[in-house]
Amino acid sequence: MNKRPLTTTIVTHLLRGAFFVALLVIGINMTRFAQAQPQSNKRLQINSETSRNGVRGPAGAKTLVRVHDTAERTQIASPLQNSSVTSPGAPSGTICGVESRAAHGQVAPNTNGGTLNPVAFINPTTVNASGRVAFNSQVDGSDRNQGVFVADSDGTITAIAIGCGGLGGGGDTTSDCGDASPIGGHFGGFFFGTVFTPDINDAGDVLFFCDVNGGDSRRALFLYQAASGQIVKVAAVGDPSPIGGTFGAVGPGSINSNGKVVFLASPVGDTINSNLFMWDNGVVTKIAALGDPAPGGGTFSGLGTESFGFQDGTSIPVGPVPDINDSDQIAFRAIVSGGITQRGIIVRTGQVDEWYVKVPDPTPIGGTYLDMQAAAINNAGQIAFFADYHPTPETINSGWFAGAPGNWRKVVVFFDPIDGGQCLGLAFSRNPMQTIDAAGNVVFWANLDSNGTSDRLVLGLTDGNLLIAARRGDPTPIGGTFGSMDAWPAINGNIGTLNVATPGAQNGALSAHMAFNHCPSGTPTPTPTATPTATPTTTPTATPSTTPTPTATPTPSPTATPSVTPRPNPTPRPIPTPRPRPTPPG
């Protein structure tokens, strides 16, 4: 079986008070994670505003943060004293089962007999209250070779939209065997990886992003409305912007159960920065834009600060994506010039913006915050977010926090005990993957070694205890063992997602989207549902694509001493012309 490595280089930038640090975040060879799973080979250039400053912890153990797909950043993390996440009491509940939803090799509906190739360990899912998951997948054995799907707890898989031809951003503008698009033409290439995960709400509506061939616009964000079975446009490249001009680029978003969508879009000519918008029944309005006043003074200088550049010469704003709950509260990360802080997380309730948490607020375990990523918000108005913080003025650590003003808690930080080891790997917040449930429990990925090979999927309970939902190496419901896990799980009600490589599974299934059940104390154990079995295929590997793999973009080396001159958002650089990649041997 051929192994097709994927490496990614990420440029990181940070504006924080009086210094700027740039760090090369190294990509990981996918053959280490893939367990022989084939992977798409689209080319992209990443521009990202994140933070970093070192390589190893005081005890010599390397800590790492998964940023996107297989990209990591390393840092100097500081172990804390007396900061265990384990409560003296017993956990309030158990993990009472794991079920497969969709596996590599299963028949992909509406593709003329094609089969799913989900590459689940780097393509997350979202989940609604009924346990239905939404995901993007490539399709083997059909010209209709990609799309967005949903899978129910009984194993039923449904196609929401099917495309064909080259992958999104690859430059294919002529393939027309995809489903008809609501803006004319046909769905073409879909986009894969962490930041392009479709979102699903409790009504079964699905929000997805893809290229269109022969339509009124080349690229758009779409919404499948379950009640009518129709797909409508949310926003497309070239649409008029409510703040003037037109959208030069549109990015992904999040949806609530009322069908309202919050998303990223940038003006013509800006390939790095994006603004925040809301779609409600066909009407697009502004949430926040660069230059708008921030609560407490100052103006927004950074909202959407991450973008991907693609082979076709386009860029897409990808993060951080805002979130919206069913009360229409909107949570987003903001960087500010002037005012009472440099950055933090804002929650909008009605028309009022409030800093929920900001730099340099105190953390619930001492010290002060110095950076945070976008937060997910539940219907109780609680948020979960990933943050860097100073345990002391001279030290740095990172971890997950949750709660609301006046009632914050630590979920987990580096070096905390987990499952007989210690936490050495965590991941950034990523909407639309909903990380906090209605009760305030938080789902997260962790790694217990310095080599990225000891994955755990963990549920951090409000009582301070941790429940292990899955361990790398344990048996899976479809045979074989859990391999590399996607680092961005989601949770809704008592159901969480697990997207994982499955070496040794039935019928050669190389990866699968799964779901775990959390049974709180006093909750009856659910009746198990039938576990779908992967359909055997004659060729379990993906058909090689002609789209090139990512090429590293030159990046600065980490600076030994931070500069005292802050820089604004990174200056966009030209996207390099890709070189053709030789076809892998058969």
DOTISE-969545 format. One record per residue (C-alpha): residue number from 1; x, y, z. Coordinates in steps of 0.001 Angstrom, whole numbers, plus 524288, in hexadecimal, padded with zeros to 5 digits. Example, Ala and Ser with C-alpha at 12.3 -4.5 7.8 and 13.67 -1.06 7.14 Angstrom:
% residues 2
1/8300C/7EE6C/81E78
2/83566/7FBDC/81BE4
//
This chain:
% residues 586
1/80000/80000/80000
2/8053E/80D63/7FC91
3/80798/8174C/80724
4/805F4/8256B/80319
5/80C53/82EF1/80C9E
6/806A3/83C4B/80F3E
7/80ECD/846E8/8157B
8/80A6F/85471/818D7
9/8120A/8604E/81D1A
10/80AEC/86ABE/8248F
11/80F03/878DE/8265E
12/80B1E/87E06/8338A
13/80A06/88C25/8378C
14/806AC/8925E/8447C
15/80370/8A032/8484B
16/80395/8A08D/8570D
17/8063D/8AD22/85E8C
18/8143E/8B160/85C7E
19/81A1C/8A5D0/8554B
20/81908/89DAA/8490C
21/81D54/88F93/847F9
22/81DB3/887A1/83B81
23/81F4C/87905/83BFF
24/82044/86E74/831F3
25/8163C/8641E/83551
26/81A78/8576B/82F54
27/8117A/84E79/827D1
28/810AF/8400E/82ADF
29/81325/83560/8210B
30/805E0/82F43/81EED
31/80B61/821A2/81DB8
32/80D74/821E3/82C65
33/7FF39/82532/82F21
34/7F862/81ED5/823B6
35/7FA50/81089/82718
36/7FB7F/80EAD/81842
37/7EF70/81722/815B0
38/7F002/81E5D/80898
39/7EE2B/82CF9/808EE
40/7EA6D/83786/7FF6C
41/7F5BF/83F5F/7FA39
42/7F0AD/84D01/7F7F6
43/7FA5C/8581B/7F903
44/7F81D/86361/8020F
45/7FF83/86E66/8087A
46/7FC0E/871A1/81676
47/7FC6C/87EE9/81CE2
48/7F904/87E52/82B35
49/7F97C/88725/83704
50/7FCDA/87E77/8429B
51/806CE/87EC3/84D57
52/81325/877A8/850F8
53/81FDB/878B4/85835
54/827D2/86C87/85A9C
55/829B4/85E0F/85965
56/82A33/85673/8661E
57/824D2/856C8/873CE
58/82D41/8583F/87FED
59/82D8E/8498B/88209
60/83244/8472A/87419
61/82541/84226/86F1F
62/82110/84856/86265
63/8135C/84DF4/8626C
64/80C07/8506E/855DC
65/7FF83/856C3/85129
66/7F845/8519B/8454E
67/7F4D8/85DDF/83D80
68/7EEA6/858DE/83101
69/7EE07/84B57/82B06
70/7FBC6/84627/82D99
71/8029E/85324/8301B
72/80834/854CB/83DC0
73/80EA4/85F5A/845AF
74/817E8/85C91/850E1
75/819D4/86510/85CCD
76/82022/8664E/86A01
77/81585/86214/87351
78/816C6/86340/881FA
79/811BF/8585F/88AC5
80/80976/85D02/8960E
81/809AC/8588D/8A40B
82/7FD14/85380/8AA2D
83/7F54A/8557E/89DC9
84/7EF4E/8481E/89B9E
85/7E2C9/8479D/893B4
86/7DE3E/83B8A/89AE2
87/7D3CB/83DB1/8A51F
88/7D48D/835D4/8B1D5
89/7C70D/8302A/8AEF7
90/7C2F0/8266D/8A4AC
91/7BF7E/82BA0/8971E
92/7B142/82F29/8953E
93/7AE78/82565/88A83
94/7B50A/81C2A/88111
95/7B81B/81A7B/872AD
96/7AE18/81013/86F7F
97/7B130/80C78/86189
98/7B79F/80FDE/85494
99/7B0D8/80DC5/8477F
100/7B576/80EE8/83979
101/7AE00/81893/830EF
102/7B52B/8183C/823D9
103/7C136/8107F/81FFC
104/7CAC8/81049/814CE
105/7C5AC/80705/80A47
106/7B729/8089C/80D16
107/7AE7C/80BB7/80178
108/7AD52/81A69/7FF3E
109/79F34/81D82/7FBA9
110/79C20/824BC/7EF11
111/7A991/8220A/7E943
112/7A648/816E8/7DFF9
113/7AC7D/80C86/7E874
114/7B826/81408/7EDC4
115/7BD4A/811A2/7FB75
116/7C104/81AC0/8068E
117/7CF1B/81EB5/808B3
118/7CD51/827DC/81458
119/7DB62/828A8/8197E
120/7D476/82A3C/8267E
121/7E069/82D1D/82EDB
122/7E23F/83A77/8286E
123/7D446/83D3C/8242F
124/7CB96/83FA0/83014
125/7BCEA/83E62/8315B
126/7B293/8468F/83801
127/7A700/84082/83F1C
128/7990E/84461/8425D
129/79051/840A5/84DD5
130/78B38/8346F/84718
131/79912/82F5C/84521
132/79985/831FA/83677
133/7A716/835D6/831D7
134/7AAE7/83E22/82603
135/7B7B0/83C6B/81EB8
136/7BECD/83EA2/811EA
137/7C439/832E0/80AD7
138/7CB17/82F6E/7FE51
139/7C4FC/82450/7F6A3
140/7CC5F/8192D/7F035
141/7C7CA/81234/7E3F2
142/7BF1D/81CEB/7DE4A
143/7C02F/82940/7D632
144/7B76B/82F3D/7E09F
145/7C326/82EB8/7E965
146/7C095/8379D/7F51A
147/7B5E7/83DA2/7FD35
148/7AF93/84071/80A41
149/7A827/835B2/81153
150/7A0B0/83315/81DD8
151/7A03F/82653/82577
152/79602/82238/82F54
153/79752/819BA/83B5F
154/79117/80E44/83434
155/79BC4/80E6D/829E6
156/793FD/81555/81F47
157/79C91/81E32/816F9
158/79670/82901/80ED2
159/79CBD/831B1/80493
160/79A25/84033/80661
161/7A1A4/8450B/7FA6E
162/7AABA/83E3F/7F0E4
163/7B590/8447E/7E8EB
164/7BF52/83F98/7DF0E
165/7CC56/84289/7D8BA
166/7D817/84844/7DFB3
167/7D799/84BBB/7EE0E
168/7D3CA/85953/7F272
169/7DDD3/863C5/7EF08
170/7E489/85AF2/7E53B
171/7E0BA/862EA/7D95C
172/7D73A/85966/7D2DA
173/7CC4A/861E3/7CD46
174/7C671/858CC/7C323
175/7C1D6/84C5B/7C9E9
176/7B304/84C36/7C9A5
177/7AEFE/83ED1/7CEC6
178/7AC15/8441B/7DC6C
179/79E9F/8476E/7E1AE
180/797FC/853AB/7DCBD
181/79B79/85FC7/7E4AE
182/7916D/869D5/7E946
183/799D1/87473/7E307
184/79A27/86D80/7D5E5
185/7A3E5/863D3/7D0B1
186/7A808/8580A/7D8A8
187/7AF18/8555F/7E55B
188/7BD64/8532B/7E22C
189/7C86C/85196/7EC00
190/7C63B/85086/7FA9D
191/7D048/8549C/804BB
192/7D5DA/84B3E/80EAE
193/7DCB1/84C53/81BB9
194/7D98A/851BB/8290F
195/7D4B5/85F44/8257D
196/7CB52/85B25/81AA7
197/7C314/851CE/822BA
198/7B47D/85364/81FD3
199/7ABBD/8573F/82B39
200/79EC6/850E1/82ED2
201/793F8/855EB/837C9
202/78943/84F05/83F4E
203/77FA5/85118/83419
204/788AD/84968/82B1F
205/78CD8/85556/82333
206/79ABD/8542D/81DFA
207/7A3EF/85F8E/81B2A
208/7AEA0/85CA1/81132
209/7B8A1/86346/80887
210/7BD14/85FE9/7FABC
211/7C0E7/8645B/7ED26
212/7B6D3/86583/7E245
213/7B92E/86334/7D3D2
214/7B138/86B48/7CA3C
215/7A971/872D1/7D460
216/7A772/8812D/7D794
217/7B321/88054/7E0DB
218/7BEF9/87791/7E180
219/7BDD8/874AA/7F017
220/7B38C/8759D/7FAC5
221/7AEA7/871BF/8081B
222/7A206/869EA/80708
223/79756/8655D/8103A
224/78F90/858DD/80E9E
225/78248/85B20/814F9
226/77CF8/84E30/819ED
227/76EC9/8527A/81AEA
228/76DDA/85516/80C4F
229/77901/84CC2/8074F
230/77E15/858AC/8000C
231/78BBE/85E87/7FF85
232/78CED/86D57/80028
233/79848/8769F/7FEED
234/79D1F/87D4A/80B56
235/7A7D4/88582/8051A
236/7B008/884D1/7F8C7
237/7BC52/88B32/7F3B5
238/7B7F5/897A0/7ECBA
239/7ABC4/899D3/7F4E9
240/7A97D/8A7A7/7F9F2
241/7AE93/8A996/807C9
242/7A613/8B062/81201
243/7B1C7/8B903/81545
244/7B3AA/8BD3A/8071B
245/7BA51/8B78C/7FB3F
246/7B9D3/8A8FE/7F88C
247/7BEDB/89CA5/7FEC8
248/7CC10/89962/7F904
249/7CC5B/88CC0/800C3
250/7C2B4/8852C/80905
251/7C641/87B61/8137A
252/7BFEC/87122/81C23
253/7B652/8738F/82726
254/7ADE8/86E37/8322C
255/79F30/86C3B/832F8
256/7955D/86C0C/83E2F
257/788B9/86459/83F1C
258/780EE/87021/83A5C
259/78817/86F62/82D63
260/79028/87BAD/82F99
261/79E0C/87B53/82A75
262/7AA1E/882DD/82ED3
263/7B582/882BC/82545
264/7C223/888F7/82083
265/7C3AE/89168/81457
266/7CDED/89AF0/80FA8
267/7CD9D/8A65F/80628
268/7D3A2/8A63A/7F8B5
269/7E262/8A765/7F97A
270/7E434/8A2AC/8078B
271/7E9B3/894E5/80806
272/7EC5D/8945D/816A3
273/7E255/89BBB/81EB9
274/7D3CA/898F1/81EE2
275/7C7A7/89E4C/82574
276/7BC42/8978C/82C25
277/7AE77/896D2/8268B
278/7A161/8906E/82964
279/79797/88A8C/81FE6
280/7895F/889AD/82402
281/77F2B/884F0/81A50
282/78600/88ACF/80E9B
283/78A88/8978E/814DC
284/798FE/899D8/817D6
285/79CBC/8A389/8227F
286/7A988/8A778/828D5
287/7AD9B/8A1E9/835F9
288/7BAB1/8A8E6/836ED
289/7C49C/8AEC0/82D94
290/7D26B/8B3E8/82E94
291/7D234/8C1C9/833B8
292/7C56A/8C03D/83B1B
293/7C573/8C4CD/84945
294/7C86B/8BA47/8534F
295/7C1CA/8B983/86099
296/7C958/8C188/86A7D
297/7CFEF/8C9CD/8600C
298/7D932/8C7E8/854C6
299/7D601/8C1D1/847A4
300/7D666/8B435/841D4
301/7E356/8B1D7/83ADD
302/7E207/8A319/83911
303/7D613/89A47/837F3
304/7D828/88FD6/82DA8
305/7E701/88EC0/82D71
306/7E939/881A9/826C3
307/7E895/87EFF/81832
308/7EC3E/8744E/80E9D
309/7F190/876D6/80104
310/7EEC9/86CD5/7F663
311/7F461/8684C/7E97A
312/7EA32/86FD6/7E1B9
313/7EF95/87CAC/7E739
314/7E46D/87F0E/7F0BC
315/7E491/880A7/7FF72
316/7DA2A/87C9E/80932
317/7D850/8822B/816E7
318/7D7B7/8765C/81FDB
319/7D824/87AE4/82DE5
320/7D5D2/87CE8/83874
321/7C780/87A2B/83556
322/7BD6F/8804D/83E9E
323/7B2D0/8784B/84545
324/7A44E/87AAF/847A4
325/79B15/87413/8514F
326/78C61/87238/8508C
327/78A13/87EF9/857F4
328/791A2/885D3/84D15
329/79D06/8890A/85614
330/7A94B/88A31/84DC3
331/7B6F5/8872A/852D1
332/7C324/88BB6/84B97
333/7D18E/88E5C/84DFD
334/7D5FA/89C61/84BB8
335/7E319/8A35A/84B2E
336/7E24F/8B1A2/84EE5
337/7EA6E/8BDF6/84D0E
338/7E914/8C6F9/858BB
339/7DED6/8C530/86313
340/7DF3A/8BCBC/86F3B
341/7E58B/8B099/86951
342/7ED10/8AB98/85D94
343/7E4B4/89F79/85B57
344/7DA43/896E7/860F4
345/7CD45/89021/85ECF
346/7C0FF/89830/85CE4
347/7B319/89341/85E74
348/7A857/89B20/85801
349/79B0F/89A3A/85E90
350/790BB/8A1C1/85722
351/7983B/8ADA2/85284
352/7A159/8AE47/85E45
353/7AF78/8A9A8/85D5B
354/7B612/8A4ED/869D5
355/7C3F9/8A094/86C42
356/7C1EE/89316/87220
357/7D08A/8911D/873E2
358/7DC07/89974/86FBE
359/7EA90/89BE5/87152
360/7EF5E/89D03/87C19
361/7E3E6/897EE/8842C
362/7E736/88E41/88F0E
363/7E516/87FE0/88C1C
364/7DD79/8771F/8957E
365/7EA3B/8703E/89942
366/7F290/87C54/89B41
367/7FABC/88461/89222
368/7F566/88C32/886BA
369/7F10B/88994/878C1
370/7F9D5/88DEC/86DA5
371/7F2B2/88858/861CF
372/7E673/880B0/85E72
373/7DFD8/87AA4/852C7
374/7D1A9/87B84/84E7F
375/7C79F/875E2/857CB
376/7BC20/86CBA/855F3
377/7AFE0/8712C/85D2F
378/7A4DB/8689D/8627B
379/7969E/86C30/86488
380/79943/86FD9/872AE
381/7A2BF/87A6C/86E40
382/7AEB6/872E0/872DB
383/7BAD1/8724D/86A4A
384/7C65A/86917/8688C
385/7D32F/86E1B/8631B
386/7E19E/86B03/861D5
387/7EAE2/874F3/867FA
388/7F914/877E2/86AC5
389/7FBAB/87DA9/87820
390/80655/881D1/8818D
391/8065F/87943/88DDE
392/81093/8830F/89286
393/8159D/88F21/88B76
394/82153/8873B/88693
395/81A9F/87A92/88280
396/810CC/8763A/87836
397/80700/86B3C/8776F
398/7FB09/86809/86F38
399/7EE45/860E1/870A7
400/7DF83/86074/86FCA
401/7D696/868D7/87840
402/7C7CD/869C4/8792B
403/7BCB5/8710A/87FCE
404/7B76F/87EC5/87FE5
405/7BB1D/88B77/886B8
406/7BBB3/88919/89559
407/7BBFE/87A53/893E7
408/7C7F9/875AD/88C6D
409/7CED9/868A3/88DA6
410/7DAB8/861FD/88822
411/7D7A5/85628/87FC3
412/7E5AD/851A0/87D50
413/7F334/8579D/87BA3
414/80058/8523B/87799
415/80662/84882/88128
416/7F976/84574/887CD
417/7F79B/836E8/88AAE
418/7EF63/82FA4/880B6
419/7ECAA/82110/88069
420/7F8F6/81D56/887D1
421/801C8/826A6/8803E
422/80310/8352C/87E8C
423/7FDB6/83E6C/87461
424/8081A/841D5/86A40
425/7FF76/844A2/85E6B
426/7F34C/84D17/85CA5
427/7EC5C/853DF/8515B
428/7E790/8618E/84E1E
429/7D938/864FE/84EDC
430/7D294/86314/841A7
431/7C497/866CC/83E81
432/7BB6D/8618E/8397B
433/7BF6D/855AC/8419E
434/7B745/857EC/84DE5
435/7C023/854E9/85975
436/7B6E1/857EC/864C4
437/7A9F5/85128/8678D
438/79DC4/856BB/86DE4
439/7A279/85302/87B8B
440/7AFE1/85934/879A7
441/7B7BC/84CB9/8778A
442/7C2CB/84E81/86DB8
443/7C7F7/84497/863E2
444/7D637/84553/85FA8
445/7E167/83DB6/859AC
446/7EDDE/83B4F/86151
447/7FAA5/8342F/85F51
448/8028E/82DE3/86A1E
449/80FE8/82CF6/863D1
450/8194E/835C9/85C95
451/8183F/82E40/84FD8
452/809D4/83052/84CE7
453/8069D/821D1/84DD6
454/7FEDC/820E3/85A79
455/7F1CE/82715/856C3
456/7E68A/82856/8603D
457/7D8F7/82DAB/85E12
458/7D4A1/8337B/86AFD
459/7C85F/83957/870F8
460/7CB6C/84384/87B56
461/7C007/84389/884E2
462/7BB24/84F3D/88C6E
463/7BECE/8483D/8991B
464/7CD32/8488F/8951C
465/7CE3E/83A44/8916C
466/7D261/834E5/8843E
467/7CBBB/829D7/87CF1
468/7D399/822DB/8726A
469/7CAFA/820BF/8667B
470/7D555/819CD/85E42
471/7E399/815E5/85ED3
472/7ECCE/81382/853A8
473/7EF0C/804E8/852A5
474/7E202/800C9/85873
475/7D8D0/7F851/85034
476/7CED0/7FF52/847AF
477/7C085/7FBAE/84529
478/7C413/7F7A3/83736
479/7D002/7EF8A/83AAB
480/7DE38/7F34C/83B06
481/7E2E9/7FDD5/8443F
482/7E1D8/80C70/845CF
483/7ED15/81310/83EC8
484/7EFE5/82180/83D52
485/7E47E/829E6/841D1
486/7DFBC/836A3/83C41
487/7E26F/84149/84643
488/7D587/848BB/844C2
489/7CA3B/840CE/84A78
490/7BCA0/84674/84C64
491/7B1CB/843D4/85621
492/7A319/845F8/85693
493/79AE9/84122/861E3
494/7A0DA/8343B/86638
495/7A6BA/830D4/858FF
496/7B4A4/83429/8550A
497/7BC2F/831B9/84888
498/7C83F/8296D/8465F
499/7CF03/82A18/83926
500/7D9D5/8203D/83872
501/7E2C7/8177A/83080
502/7DEC7/80926/831F6
503/7EA23/80045/82E5A
504/7E5CE/7F229/82D8B
505/7D749/7F523/82C99
506/7CD92/7ECC1/8253C
507/7CE19/7ECCB/81661
508/7DA48/7F539/8161C
509/7D3BB/8015E/81BAC
510/7DF18/80AA3/81E01
511/7D7B1/81503/825B9
512/7CA22/817BB/82AF5
513/7C176/82229/830B4
514/7BC36/81D76/83DC0
515/7B447/82279/84940
516/7B55A/81FEC/857D3
517/7AA64/82053/861D1
518/7ABF9/82765/86EB9
519/7A2CF/8223E/87925
520/7A221/82BCC/88489
521/79F36/8262A/891F1
522/79124/82185/89286
523/78FBD/820CE/883B7
524/78B9E/81369/87EA3
525/79551/80CFB/8758C
526/79019/80E68/867A1
527/78C3E/80282/85FD3
528/7976E/7FFA1/8567C
529/794A4/801FE/84827
530/7999A/7F9C6/83D0A
531/7A777/7FD1F/8392A
532/7A8AA/7FF09/82A73
533/7B28B/7F661/823C7
534/7BBAE/7FBB9/81983
535/7B873/7F6EE/80BE6
536/7C434/7F019/805D8
537/7C9B6/7F607/7F99C
538/7D375/7F0EC/7EFD3
539/7DC12/7FCE3/7F1AE
540/7DC13/801DE/7FFB6
541/7E580/80CEB/7FCEF
542/7E21A/819FE/7F71C
543/7E458/81C66/7E8AA
544/7F023/8256B/7E79D
545/7ECA0/83367/7E468
546/7F447/83C0D/7DB4E
547/7F34D/8475B/7E4C3
548/800C1/84A21/7EABC
549/803B1/848EC/7F940
550/8066A/854EA/8019B
551/81385/85B69/7FFAC
552/81A56/861AB/80B43
553/819C2/87073/80B73
554/82673/876E5/8102F
555/824E1/87AE9/81E54
556/82D41/88225/8281D
557/83464/87A8C/83295
558/8304E/87CB4/840B9
559/836B4/888C8/8463F
560/83F12/8876E/85244
561/83A94/89476/857AB
562/82D23/899E5/8545B
563/82CED/8A6AA/84CEF
564/827BB/8B24B/85463
565/820A5/8B77B/84873
566/81326/8B196/8466F
567/80ED3/8AEB4/8389A
568/80108/8AEF9/83387
569/7FB18/8A3B9/82C1D
570/80486/89C30/82358
571/8073D/8A161/815C2
572/80218/89817/80B71
573/80C46/891BF/802FE
574/80AB8/88CA9/7F52A
575/80630/87EAE/7F447
576/810F6/876A0/7EDF3
577/80E48/86FDC/7E12E
578/80D44/86156/7E425
579/8161D/85797/7DDBC
580/80FAF/84B42/7D86A
581/81147/83F8B/7E103
582/814EE/83267/7DAF1
583/80A1F/8284D/7DB25
584/80C68/81E90/7E649
585/81016/810E5/7E20B
586/804B0/80795/7E0EA
//
